[in-house]
Amino acid sequence: MRTLLPGLLVEGSDGPYLRSLVKRQLDELVRAGARQMVDVLACDVSPVRSNDRPDLVLAAAEELAADCDIVFVHGDRDAVDARHKLVAELERRREDAPRAGVSVPLVPVLMTESWMLADRKALESVVGELAAYPYSGPQAVEKRVALKGGNTRLTPKEVWKALLGSDGPDLLRDGAELLVRRTDLAVLAQVPSYRMWCEDTQRALRELRFL
């Protein structure tokens, strides 16, 4: 049996959710296509935020890559260029350190709340009925939308706050693992940015010969 250790550089307060999501999705990918038995370990999350000073972020990413098989570099859409630049630099440095982990960008369209809002059934199973849920389907979470009766188009983070109010931060912190566990990954895969991340992850796992 091989072990697979993922690492994560995360922006903002999304760590608990993404840490659980990375582990669950990797479990699914290796279960579906691994060449041998693979034990996916808990995700190693760096204490350095991916939107910190570039020199600190690069050093933290290299530290993760020295120990982890695959390193995910997270950022919201407004940071996509910086995250891809970091991944490119890490991959360039792998040429001199071939045993370092493969780096993969993890950039939801707009922000991570897009993914968290995609499976309405899962979200409602955690927080209760959301009568004002504004999305027509999973793909719609990548767009700004107006809540019923409103004219202003809101970002996913603004929708999250409007739906959950003062409970929103607690769910991000305390209920993240439960939300991930109840999310249907087939529903989440209907979100284009999530599907792209899965495809990038599959390519990295094939490079590492896990798939």
GULUMGU-921372 format. One record per residue (C-alpha): chain; residue number from 1; x, y, z. Coordinates in Angstrom, 1 decimal. Layout:
<atom unit="A" pos="NUM" px="X" py="Y" pz="Z"/>
...
***
This chain:
<atom unit="A" pos="1" px="0.0" py="0.0" pz="0.0"/>
<atom unit="A" pos="2" px="1.2" py="3.5" pz="-0.8"/>
<atom unit="A" pos="3" px="0.4" py="6.6" pz="1.3"/>
<atom unit="A" pos="4" px="-0.6" py="9.9" pz="-0.2"/>
<atom unit="A" pos="5" px="0.1" py="13.0" pz="1.8"/>
<atom unit="A" pos="6" px="-1.6" py="16.2" pz="0.5"/>
<atom unit="A" pos="7" px="-0.5" py="19.7" pz="1.5"/>
<atom unit="A" pos="8" px="-2.5" py="22.9" pz="1.4"/>
<atom unit="A" pos="9" px="-1.7" py="26.6" pz="1.3"/>
<atom unit="A" pos="10" px="-5.0" py="28.4" pz="2.0"/>
<atom unit="A" pos="11" px="-6.2" py="32.0" pz="1.8"/>
<atom unit="A" pos="12" px="-8.3" py="33.5" pz="4.5"/>
<atom unit="A" pos="13" px="-10.6" py="31.4" pz="6.8"/>
<atom unit="A" pos="14" px="-11.4" py="28.6" pz="4.3"/>
<atom unit="A" pos="15" px="-8.9" py="26.2" pz="5.8"/>
<atom unit="A" pos="16" px="-11.3" py="23.9" pz="7.7"/>
<atom unit="A" pos="17" px="-13.6" py="23.4" pz="4.7"/>
<atom unit="A" pos="18" px="-10.8" py="23.0" pz="2.1"/>
<atom unit="A" pos="19" px="-8.8" py="20.7" pz="4.3"/>
<atom unit="A" pos="20" px="-11.8" py="18.3" pz="4.5"/>
<atom unit="A" pos="21" px="-12.7" py="18.7" pz="0.9"/>
<atom unit="A" pos="22" px="-9.2" py="17.9" pz="-0.4"/>
<atom unit="A" pos="23" px="-9.1" py="14.7" pz="1.7"/>
<atom unit="A" pos="24" px="-12.6" py="13.5" pz="0.6"/>
<atom unit="A" pos="25" px="-12.0" py="14.2" pz="-3.1"/>
<atom unit="A" pos="26" px="-8.6" py="12.5" pz="-3.1"/>
<atom unit="A" pos="27" px="-10.2" py="9.5" pz="-1.5"/>
<atom unit="A" pos="28" px="-12.8" py="9.4" pz="-4.3"/>
<atom unit="A" pos="29" px="-10.2" py="9.8" pz="-7.0"/>
<atom unit="A" pos="30" px="-7.9" py="7.1" pz="-5.8"/>
<atom unit="A" pos="31" px="-10.8" py="4.7" pz="-5.0"/>
<atom unit="A" pos="32" px="-12.0" py="5.1" pz="-8.6"/>
<atom unit="A" pos="33" px="-8.7" py="4.9" pz="-10.4"/>
<atom unit="A" pos="34" px="-5.7" py="3.9" pz="-8.3"/>
<atom unit="A" pos="35" px="-3.4" py="1.2" pz="-9.6"/>
<atom unit="A" pos="36" px="-2.9" py="-0.1" pz="-6.1"/>
<atom unit="A" pos="37" px="-4.2" py="0.4" pz="-2.5"/>
<atom unit="A" pos="38" px="-3.7" py="4.0" pz="-1.5"/>
<atom unit="A" pos="39" px="-4.1" py="5.5" pz="2.0"/>
<atom unit="A" pos="40" px="-4.9" py="9.2" pz="1.7"/>
<atom unit="A" pos="41" px="-3.6" py="11.0" pz="4.8"/>
<atom unit="A" pos="42" px="-5.1" py="14.0" pz="6.5"/>
<atom unit="A" pos="43" px="-4.2" py="17.2" pz="4.6"/>
<atom unit="A" pos="44" px="-1.2" py="19.1" pz="6.0"/>
<atom unit="A" pos="45" px="-2.2" py="22.8" pz="6.1"/>
<atom unit="A" pos="46" px="0.5" py="25.5" pz="6.3"/>
<atom unit="A" pos="47" px="0.2" py="28.2" pz="9.0"/>
<atom unit="A" pos="48" px="1.3" py="30.7" pz="6.3"/>
<atom unit="A" pos="49" px="-1.6" py="32.1" pz="4.3"/>
<atom unit="A" pos="50" px="-1.3" py="32.1" pz="0.5"/>
<atom unit="A" pos="51" px="-2.0" py="35.8" pz="0.4"/>
<atom unit="A" pos="52" px="0.9" py="36.6" pz="2.8"/>
<atom unit="A" pos="53" px="4.2" py="38.1" pz="1.6"/>
<atom unit="A" pos="54" px="5.4" py="36.4" pz="-1.6"/>
<atom unit="A" pos="55" px="8.7" py="35.3" pz="-0.1"/>
<atom unit="A" pos="56" px="7.0" py="33.8" pz="3.0"/>
<atom unit="A" pos="57" px="4.5" py="32.0" pz="0.8"/>
<atom unit="A" pos="58" px="7.1" py="30.5" pz="-1.5"/>
<atom unit="A" pos="59" px="9.2" py="29.3" pz="1.5"/>
<atom unit="A" pos="60" px="6.1" py="27.7" pz="3.0"/>
<atom unit="A" pos="61" px="5.1" py="26.1" pz="-0.2"/>
<atom unit="A" pos="62" px="8.6" py="24.6" pz="-0.6"/>
<atom unit="A" pos="63" px="8.4" py="23.3" pz="2.9"/>
<atom unit="A" pos="64" px="5.1" py="21.6" pz="2.2"/>
<atom unit="A" pos="65" px="6.5" py="20.2" pz="-1.1"/>
<atom unit="A" pos="66" px="9.5" py="18.7" pz="0.7"/>
<atom unit="A" pos="67" px="7.1" py="16.5" pz="2.8"/>
<atom unit="A" pos="68" px="3.9" py="16.2" pz="0.7"/>
<atom unit="A" pos="69" px="3.2" py="14.3" pz="-2.5"/>
<atom unit="A" pos="70" px="0.8" py="17.0" pz="-3.8"/>
<atom unit="A" pos="71" px="0.5" py="20.6" pz="-2.7"/>
<atom unit="A" pos="72" px="-2.6" py="22.7" pz="-3.4"/>
<atom unit="A" pos="73" px="-2.2" py="26.4" pz="-3.6"/>
<atom unit="A" pos="74" px="-5.6" py="28.1" pz="-2.9"/>
<atom unit="A" pos="75" px="-6.8" py="31.6" pz="-3.7"/>
<atom unit="A" pos="76" px="-9.9" py="33.4" pz="-4.7"/>
<atom unit="A" pos="77" px="-10.4" py="34.5" pz="-8.3"/>
<atom unit="A" pos="78" px="-8.9" py="37.9" pz="-7.8"/>
<atom unit="A" pos="79" px="-5.6" py="36.2" pz="-6.9"/>
<atom unit="A" pos="80" px="-5.6" py="33.6" pz="-9.8"/>
<atom unit="A" pos="81" px="-2.5" py="35.1" pz="-11.5"/>
<atom unit="A" pos="82" px="-0.4" py="35.1" pz="-8.3"/>
<atom unit="A" pos="83" px="-1.4" py="31.5" pz="-7.5"/>
<atom unit="A" pos="84" px="-0.6" py="30.2" pz="-11.0"/>
<atom unit="A" pos="85" px="2.7" py="32.1" pz="-10.9"/>
<atom unit="A" pos="86" px="3.6" py="30.4" pz="-7.6"/>
<atom unit="A" pos="87" px="2.7" py="27.0" pz="-8.9"/>
<atom unit="A" pos="88" px="4.8" py="27.6" pz="-12.0"/>
<atom unit="A" pos="89" px="7.8" py="28.6" pz="-9.8"/>
<atom unit="A" pos="90" px="7.3" py="25.5" pz="-7.6"/>
<atom unit="A" pos="91" px="7.2" py="23.2" pz="-10.6"/>
<atom unit="A" pos="92" px="10.3" py="24.9" pz="-12.0"/>
<atom unit="A" pos="93" px="12.1" py="24.2" pz="-8.7"/>
<atom unit="A" pos="94" px="11.1" py="20.6" pz="-8.8"/>
<atom unit="A" pos="95" px="13.5" py="20.1" pz="-11.7"/>
<atom unit="A" pos="96" px="16.3" py="20.4" pz="-9.1"/>
<atom unit="A" pos="97" px="14.4" py="18.6" pz="-6.4"/>
<atom unit="A" pos="98" px="12.5" py="15.8" pz="-8.3"/>
<atom unit="A" pos="99" px="11.3" py="14.2" pz="-5.1"/>
<atom unit="A" pos="100" px="9.3" py="17.3" pz="-4.1"/>
<atom unit="A" pos="101" px="5.5" py="17.2" pz="-4.3"/>
<atom unit="A" pos="102" px="3.6" py="18.2" pz="-7.4"/>
<atom unit="A" pos="103" px="1.9" py="21.6" pz="-7.0"/>
<atom unit="A" pos="104" px="-1.7" py="22.3" pz="-8.2"/>
<atom unit="A" pos="105" px="-3.7" py="25.6" pz="-8.2"/>
<atom unit="A" pos="106" px="-7.0" py="25.5" pz="-6.3"/>
<atom unit="A" pos="107" px="-8.9" py="28.6" pz="-7.4"/>
<atom unit="A" pos="108" px="-12.7" py="28.6" pz="-7.3"/>
<atom unit="A" pos="109" px="-14.4" py="31.1" pz="-9.6"/>
<atom unit="A" pos="110" px="-15.1" py="34.2" pz="-7.5"/>
<atom unit="A" pos="111" px="-14.4" py="32.6" pz="-4.1"/>
<atom unit="A" pos="112" px="-14.6" py="29.4" pz="-2.0"/>
<atom unit="A" pos="113" px="-18.2" py="30.1" pz="-0.9"/>
<atom unit="A" pos="114" px="-19.2" py="29.3" pz="-4.5"/>
<atom unit="A" pos="115" px="-18.3" py="25.6" pz="-3.8"/>
<atom unit="A" pos="116" px="-19.9" py="25.7" pz="-0.3"/>
<atom unit="A" pos="117" px="-23.2" py="26.9" pz="-1.7"/>
<atom unit="A" pos="118" px="-23.4" py="24.5" pz="-4.7"/>
<atom unit="A" pos="119" px="-25.2" py="21.6" pz="-3.0"/>
<atom unit="A" pos="120" px="-28.3" py="23.1" pz="-1.5"/>
<atom unit="A" pos="121" px="-29.5" py="19.8" pz="0.0"/>
<atom unit="A" pos="122" px="-26.2" py="19.3" pz="1.9"/>
<atom unit="A" pos="123" px="-26.2" py="22.9" pz="3.1"/>
<atom unit="A" pos="124" px="-29.8" py="22.7" pz="4.4"/>
<atom unit="A" pos="125" px="-29.1" py="19.4" pz="6.1"/>
<atom unit="A" pos="126" px="-26.5" py="21.3" pz="8.2"/>
<atom unit="A" pos="127" px="-28.2" py="24.7" pz="8.8"/>
<atom unit="A" pos="128" px="-31.9" py="24.1" pz="8.1"/>
<atom unit="A" pos="129" px="-34.1" py="25.2" pz="5.3"/>
<atom unit="A" pos="130" px="-32.9" py="28.2" pz="3.2"/>
<atom unit="A" pos="131" px="-36.0" py="29.7" pz="1.6"/>
<atom unit="A" pos="132" px="-34.1" py="32.5" pz="0.1"/>
<atom unit="A" pos="133" px="-31.5" py="30.3" pz="-1.6"/>
<atom unit="A" pos="134" px="-31.0" py="32.2" pz="-4.9"/>
<atom unit="A" pos="135" px="-29.3" py="29.7" pz="-7.3"/>
<atom unit="A" pos="136" px="-31.1" py="27.7" pz="-10.0"/>
<atom unit="A" pos="137" px="-28.5" py="25.0" pz="-10.0"/>
<atom unit="A" pos="138" px="-24.8" py="24.2" pz="-9.1"/>
<atom unit="A" pos="139" px="-23.4" py="26.0" pz="-12.2"/>
<atom unit="A" pos="140" px="-25.1" py="29.3" pz="-11.1"/>
<atom unit="A" pos="141" px="-22.9" py="29.6" pz="-8.0"/>
<atom unit="A" pos="142" px="-20.1" py="31.0" pz="-10.1"/>
<atom unit="A" pos="143" px="-22.2" py="34.1" pz="-10.9"/>
<atom unit="A" pos="144" px="-23.3" py="37.1" pz="-8.9"/>
<atom unit="A" pos="145" px="-27.0" py="36.8" pz="-8.1"/>
<atom unit="A" pos="146" px="-29.8" py="38.9" pz="-6.5"/>
<atom unit="A" pos="147" px="-31.7" py="37.6" pz="-3.6"/>
<atom unit="A" pos="148" px="-35.5" py="37.4" pz="-3.9"/>
<atom unit="A" pos="149" px="-36.9" py="40.9" pz="-3.7"/>
<atom unit="A" pos="150" px="-33.5" py="42.6" pz="-4.2"/>
<atom unit="A" pos="151" px="-31.8" py="44.3" pz="-7.1"/>
<atom unit="A" pos="152" px="-28.2" py="44.2" pz="-6.1"/>
<atom unit="A" pos="153" px="-26.2" py="41.3" pz="-7.4"/>
<atom unit="A" pos="154" px="-24.2" py="39.6" pz="-4.6"/>
<atom unit="A" pos="155" px="-21.0" py="37.7" pz="-4.6"/>
<atom unit="A" pos="156" px="-21.1" py="34.1" pz="-3.1"/>
<atom unit="A" pos="157" px="-19.6" py="35.5" pz="0.2"/>
<atom unit="A" pos="158" px="-22.4" py="38.1" pz="0.4"/>
<atom unit="A" pos="159" px="-25.0" py="35.4" pz="-0.3"/>
<atom unit="A" pos="160" px="-23.5" py="33.2" pz="2.4"/>
<atom unit="A" pos="161" px="-23.7" py="36.1" pz="4.9"/>
<atom unit="A" pos="162" px="-27.2" py="36.9" pz="3.9"/>
<atom unit="A" pos="163" px="-28.5" py="33.3" pz="4.2"/>
<atom unit="A" pos="164" px="-26.7" py="32.4" pz="7.4"/>
<atom unit="A" pos="165" px="-26.2" py="35.7" pz="9.2"/>
<atom unit="A" pos="166" px="-24.3" py="35.5" pz="12.4"/>
<atom unit="A" pos="167" px="-24.0" py="31.7" pz="12.1"/>
<atom unit="A" pos="168" px="-22.0" py="31.9" pz="8.9"/>
<atom unit="A" pos="169" px="-18.5" py="32.2" pz="10.5"/>
<atom unit="A" pos="170" px="-19.3" py="29.3" pz="12.9"/>
<atom unit="A" pos="171" px="-20.2" py="27.0" pz="10.0"/>
<atom unit="A" pos="172" px="-17.0" py="27.9" pz="8.2"/>
<atom unit="A" pos="173" px="-15.1" py="27.0" pz="11.3"/>
<atom unit="A" pos="174" px="-17.1" py="24.3" pz="13.2"/>
<atom unit="A" pos="175" px="-19.4" py="22.8" pz="10.6"/>
<atom unit="A" pos="176" px="-17.1" py="22.6" pz="7.7"/>
<atom unit="A" pos="177" px="-16.3" py="18.9" pz="8.0"/>
<atom unit="A" pos="178" px="-20.0" py="18.0" pz="8.3"/>
<atom unit="A" pos="179" px="-20.8" py="20.1" pz="5.3"/>
<atom unit="A" pos="180" px="-18.1" py="18.4" pz="3.2"/>
<atom unit="A" pos="181" px="-19.2" py="14.9" pz="4.4"/>
<atom unit="A" pos="182" px="-22.8" py="15.6" pz="3.3"/>
<atom unit="A" pos="183" px="-22.0" py="17.2" pz="0.0"/>
<atom unit="A" pos="184" px="-22.6" py="15.2" pz="-3.1"/>
<atom unit="A" pos="185" px="-19.4" py="15.4" pz="-5.1"/>
<atom unit="A" pos="186" px="-21.3" py="14.7" pz="-8.3"/>
<atom unit="A" pos="187" px="-23.3" py="17.9" pz="-7.6"/>
<atom unit="A" pos="188" px="-20.1" py="19.8" pz="-6.9"/>
<atom unit="A" pos="189" px="-18.6" py="18.5" pz="-10.1"/>
<atom unit="A" pos="190" px="-21.2" py="20.4" pz="-12.0"/>
<atom unit="A" pos="191" px="-19.4" py="23.6" pz="-11.0"/>
<atom unit="A" pos="192" px="-16.9" py="24.3" pz="-13.8"/>
<atom unit="A" pos="193" px="-14.1" py="25.6" pz="-11.5"/>
<atom unit="A" pos="194" px="-14.4" py="22.5" pz="-9.2"/>
<atom unit="A" pos="195" px="-14.4" py="20.2" pz="-12.2"/>
<atom unit="A" pos="196" px="-11.2" py="21.9" pz="-13.5"/>
<atom unit="A" pos="197" px="-9.5" py="21.5" pz="-10.1"/>
<atom unit="A" pos="198" px="-10.4" py="17.8" pz="-10.1"/>
<atom unit="A" pos="199" px="-9.0" py="17.4" pz="-13.6"/>
<atom unit="A" pos="200" px="-5.8" py="19.2" pz="-12.6"/>
<atom unit="A" pos="201" px="-5.6" py="16.9" pz="-9.5"/>
<atom unit="A" pos="202" px="-6.0" py="13.8" pz="-11.6"/>
<atom unit="A" pos="203" px="-3.2" py="14.9" pz="-13.9"/>
<atom unit="A" pos="204" px="-0.9" py="15.4" pz="-10.9"/>
<atom unit="A" pos="205" px="-1.9" py="12.0" pz="-9.5"/>
<atom unit="A" pos="206" px="-1.1" py="10.3" pz="-12.8"/>
<atom unit="A" pos="207" px="2.3" py="12.1" pz="-12.9"/>
<atom unit="A" pos="208" px="2.9" py="10.7" pz="-9.4"/>
<atom unit="A" pos="209" px="1.7" py="7.2" pz="-10.6"/>
<atom unit="A" pos="210" px="-1.1" py="7.0" pz="-8.1"/>
<atom unit="A" pos="211" px="-3.5" py="6.7" pz="-11.0"/>
***
